[in-house]
Amino acid sequence: MAKMDLPQGTLDLLVLRVLDAGKMHGWGMVQRLGLLSKGALQLQEGTLYPALYRMEAKGWIKPEWGLTEHNRRAKYYQLTAIGRKRLAAEKQDWDRLSEVVAAVMKEA
């Protein structure tokens, strides 16, 4: 699958969704999103980390230091209760938008 740019506003949704499966460090998130998208999403650290800091400031995620599988120190992120609510709201909004866009594209 070809590489693609993320539409504005979707990064938070994707990060929250990946973290819904459990805590993960930044590089792990990049790898997981690449895998799930079959390589179409190739995030750069310069894109991901500002988003993580923003979501942390909003209380959606919480960081914790830990060791990677290669015994390196890394900051792991996990969803908070507020983050889970935000994920549910973002997913509902995305599902509705997808339906609307699909309907317009089909009828146009």
N, C-alpha and C positions, 0 to 999 in steps of 0.2 A: 504494500500500500504506500502511496506517495506521502511525503511529509506535508503537513498542513499547519497553518497558523490557527491559533485558538481564537474564536470569536470573543469580542470584548465581554468580560463579566463571567466567563465560564471556568476560569482557573480555580476560583474559590470552590465552586461546586465539585470539580474533579478532585481537588486535594481533600476536601471533607469526605468525599465518597471513598477514596483510597484509605483514609485514616479510620473510616468506619469499621474496617476489618481488623484494626489493632494498631498499636503504636509503631512508628516507623521513623527512620532518619531521612533527611532530605534526599540523599543520593538514592536511597531505597524507593522513595516516592517517584523520583525521576525514572528509575528502572521499571517500576511497576506500571506507571502510566504508559511508558513505551511498549511494554509487553502487552498490556490490555488493548492498546490501540493498534497493535500489530506494526509498530514502528512509525505510525503516522504522527504521533506526538513526541517530539524530541525537545523537551524543556531544557533551557539553560539555567544554570544556578542563579544568574543575574535576574531571571524572571521568577524563579521559585522562592528564593529566600525573602525578598521584599514582601511577597504575598504571605509567607509564613509569619513574618514579623507583624504584619497588619492584622492577620487573623488572631495572633496571640494577644495583641493590644485590645482586640474586641472581645476577648475572653472565649473565643470559639475553640481554641486549642491550647494545650498546656505542654511546655517542654520539660524534659528530664534528661540529665546526662546519663549515659550508659556506654557499654562496650559493644562494638560491632562484632560480626561473626569472624572478623580478622583481628580481633582484640585491639581495635583502635577506639579511642574515645570519640563519641558523637552525641549530638543532641537529638533525642527521640521526641517526637510529637505525638500527642494523643488527643482525641476529641474530649471536650468537656460536655456537661449536660446542655449548656447553651449552644455548643457547637452541633450537638445532635438535633436540637430543635431547628437550628439554622439550616442544617443539611436537609431536613424534612421539608422546610419551606422552600428552599432553593430547588429541590427536586420537583416539588409540586409546580412551581413556576416554570421550570424547564419543560416538564411534561405538557403543560398547557400551551406554552409557546410552540413546542414541536408540533402539536396537533393543529394549531392555527396556521403555521407556516405550511405544513403538509396540505391542509385544505385549500389554501390559496394557490399553491403550486399545482395542485391537481385540477382546480377549476379554471385557472388562468389559461 
